[in-house]
């Protein structure tokens, strides 16, 4: 089907939804109304962008007719107007093409963010804590909610591992670009000679899986309960509240002991397990398409990195797009959009090149 014909179908559906949403019978049914309103909201930007594009094309044609006017001043004004409208049309066409790209079904989902210390020992664990704080700051700036699901704290306040749920509209669409190995270059607190060390932290970004996304059979689970123990003897429970869930078919193991209630720990562990299984399912689908596609975070080795944070120079570099900013402090304070926006633009351009959407 031609792209313009497809857009016409979208516009027809949008108009139909407008009529239905003003129907008193639909308004009386909150469930139906909400479903239709969601679809209407999804189609609205595409229809608005198309109408803008179409309007600009018509304006250009009207001005082209004026190029034959006997009055030279009118011809000159028409020519100037055509140049201006062509620039607007180029931008409108680009916006429309982006909106027509296949949508990632996970984009609107909440995420489960997993941060783990890689190579670098205690220094890597301390940097994992820095990244954790950075993402919490970013979530706060976006007005998103956060909840720690699991954490493994080191003696100096770092994290061997921390798993956090981030809830907010479009959380996955923004933070999916953070998945990979993050490398830090700085002088550790423990370094007496003042030498710069390089350490690595892995970040995994999983769309939160709903129960309807993944079916987990009770017989596929082994659930063990044990007595929780905190670092340095803190919050040591006297009951078996910690939960370890093993998904037997895949071998995935999730442990949660942060809550004092066994029931709450089990609920958190199941949330993480569902999201890991959804991610596993997604990766298996991708592997069928391309055997060469790399896994999300590699091995955690220093050489496999998406981004480097260089403290001595106050520099942060995203290696995927060759972006270097001397705004390390701003980034660590949660000002991540200065990196994420260029990444979104880059990957959209890449997708447009692959899709080769033509509006003519």
N, C-alpha and C positions, 0 to 999 in steps of 0.2 A: 504494500500500500504506500502511495506517495505520502511524503511528510505533511503537505498541506491538506490532503484529504483526511489524514489522521487528526490533524489539528481541528478540522471542521467537525469531526466526530466528537472531539473533546468539548468544543464549544456548544454543540447541540446537547450533549449530556449536561453541561454546566447550566444551560438555560432550563433544561428539564428539572434539574435539582432546585433551581431558584423558584420554580413554580411549586414544586412539592413542599419546599420549606415554608411557603406561605399558606399552605393548605391547612385549615383548622383541624382536620382529622389527623394529619401527621404531627402537628404541634401538640395534640393531646397525648401522643405516644412518645414519651421521653427517649425510649431506647431507639426507636426508628429515627426520631429527629436527630439524635446525637450521631448516629451512623451516617445519615445523609449529610449532616453539617460537616462532618470530618472529611467526607469525599469532596464536598463543595469547597472546603478550605484548601484541599490539596490541588484542585483544578484551577482555583481562582488566579494564582500567579501566572499560570500558563496562558489562560485566556486573556488576562490583562496585558501580558507581554505580546501576545499575538495581535491584539487590537491596536496596540501602540505601533507595532511593526507595520501592520496593514494601513493604518492612518498615515504614517510617514511616507509610505510608497505612493499613496494617492496624492498627498501634498506635492511630492516630487513631480508626478505626472502633470498636475495642475500648473506648476511653475514652468515645466517644459513647454507647455502650450503658450505661455507668455513670452517665450524666447522669440516668437514670430511677430510680436507686437510691433507696430510701426514706430512707437515711441522708444528711442534708445535708452532713456532713463529706466523705463519699465523693464526692458530687456536686461539691463545691467543689474537691477535689483533682483530680478528673477534668477539670474545666474548666481548671484551671491547667496540667495536663499537656497538654491539647489545644493550648493557646496555644503552649507550648514546642515541641511536636512540629510545629506548623504552620510555625514559624520554621525548624526544621531541614529540613522538607519543601521549603520555598521554595529553600533553599540547595542541597539535593540535586537538585531539579528543574533548577536553573540549571546545575549541574555536569554533569548528564546531557545536557542540551541542547547544551552546549559540546562534549562528547565526540562527539555525533552530527553535528556540523557536518562538511561535506565536508573531508577532510584534504588539505592542500597536499602533493602527492607529493614535493616537494623538502625538506620540513621536516627530515628526518633526514640530509640530505646535508651533506658538507663544503662549504666555500665558497671561492671566489676573490674576494678583496677588492681592489678597485682604487681607489686614492686619487690624485687629480690636483689640482694647483694650478689654481685658476680665476683670476678677476680679483684683482689685488693684487700682482702681481710677486713679488719675493723674500719679502715678508711672507706671501703665500699659500703659497709653497713651505715656509716655516718652520712654518706652521700645519699643513700637510699632514704634516710630520714629527711634530708634536705629536699629531695624530689617529692616525697610524701607531703611535706609542708607546702611546696610550690603548687601541687595539684589541689590541695585544700583551699589555698588562697584563690586560685583560679575559679574553683567551684563557688566560692563565696562571692566573687565579683560577678559571676553569672546568676547568682541567686539560686543555685542548686543546693540540694541537701546531701549530706555525706554521713555515712555510718561505717565504722570500722567493723569488719567481719572477723578478722583474725590478725594477730600480730605476734612476731617473735622478736623480742627486744634483746639487744646485746648489753653488756655491762656498762658501756659508755654512752648509752642512749641512742644507739643506731638501730637499724632493723636488718635482721637476716631476711625477714619477709614481712610484708604488711599487705593485707587485702582490704580494700575499701569499696563500698557500694556508693556510687554517685548517681543521684536521682535528679533529673531535670530534662526539660524539652531539648532535644537535639544533642544530648550529652555525647552519644556515640559519634554523631556526625562531626563533632569538633575534636574529640580526644582519640579517635581511632588512629590518627597520624602519630600518636605518641608511642605506639607499639614498636619495640626494638631495644637495642642496646644503647644506653646513655653513658658516655665516657666523661670522666672528670680528671682534670689536671690541676693539682694544687699541692701545697706543702701541708702534710698531715700534722695534726696537733702533737702527734707522738714523734715527729721527726726532729731530732736535735740538730742535725747538720743543715737544716733549711733546704733540703733537696725536694724538688717537685716529683710527686708520684703520680702515676696514672692508674686509675681504678675504673671498674665498670659495674653498672647496675642494669638489670633487665626490667623492662616494663611490658606487661601484657594487658591488653584492653579487650575485655570480653563483653559483648552485649548481654544484658541481663536476660536470662531465659525465663519465660513464663512456664507454668505447668503444662499449658497447651502446646508449647513448642517442643518439649521433650517428654517422651513417655518413659518413666523409670519403673521397672517391675520390682516389686518388693523382694522377690526371690533372687534378684541380681545384686542385692546389697548385703554387705556384712557390716553390722554396726557394733562397735566396741565402745564401752564406757569405762572411764578411769578417773582417778583423782587428779584434778588440775593442780599445776604448780606454777607459781609466778617466779620471775627473776628475783634472786636474792631472798626467797622465802615470802615475798609479798603475795597477799591474797591467796594463800594456799588453802584450798577447800578441804573440808573434812568429809565431803560426800563425793560420790562418783558422778561429777557433773560434766566432766570433759567428754567429748564425743569424737570418735574417729569413724568415718564412713568410707568403706571400700566398695567401689563399683567393680564387681567381679569380672564382667566381660572385658572391660578396658584396663583394669588395674589402677584406675585413678583413685587416689586416696586424699581425703579432705579431713583435716582435724580442726576442731574449734573448741576453745576452752575459756574464752574471754568472759562469758556470762556465768553467773553462779547457778543458773538453772539449766539442767540437762535438756529440758524441752527447748529452751531458747537456743542453746548451742547446736542442737540437732537441726532446728529450723534454718539457722545461719549456714551450717555446713551443707544442707540440701540446696540452698540458694546458690552457693559456690559450685557445687557438683553439677547442677543443671546447666549453669553457664559454661562450665568447662566441657560438658558433653556436647552442648550446642556448638561451641567453638571447634571441637573435634570433628563434628559432623560437617561443619563448613569447610574445614581443611581437607577432609576426605573428598568432598565435592570438587574443591579446587585442584587437588592432586590428579583427579580424573581429567581435568582440562589441561593441566600443565604439570608434568612430573618435575620440572625444574624449579617450580616456585618454592622459594625458601620459607621456612617456618617463621613464625612471628618474631621470636627473640633470639634465634640462633643458639649458640652455646654459652653466651655470656662472656666470651673472650673479648679482650680489649680491642682486637682488630675488627670485630664485627660491630660497627657502630652506626647509628643514624645521626647522632648529635654529640658534640664535644663542648664541655663547659670548662673554659680555661680561666682559672681564678687570677693568676698573676697579671694577665692582660685584660681582665674584665670582659672576656670575649666569649660569645656562644656561637657555634657554627652548626648549621644543619647540613649534613653532607649530601643529602638526597637532591637538594636544589642549589647547593653551593652558596647558601645564604650565611653571611657573617655579620653579626651585630655586636657592637661594643656596649651592650646594655645588660650585662649578666645580672646585676642586682635587680633590675626591673623584672627580668624574666623569673628569677627566683622568688620575687614577691607576687607572682601570679599573673604578670602581664604577658601571658602566653600568646595572645592574639597577634602580636607583632611577628610571631613565627608561624602560627597556624594559618593566618590569612594568606600569606604567600604559598603555603603548602596546598591549601584548597585550590587556589588559582592554578598552580602548577598541575595538579592531578586532574582538574577539570579540563585544562587545555590538552592534556595527554588523552583523556577519554574522548574529547571532541575529535582529535586527530584519528583515533581508532574507529569511531562511529561514522565519521565523514557525513554528517547530516547536511542535506542540501534542501533549501527552502524553495528553490526555483523549480 
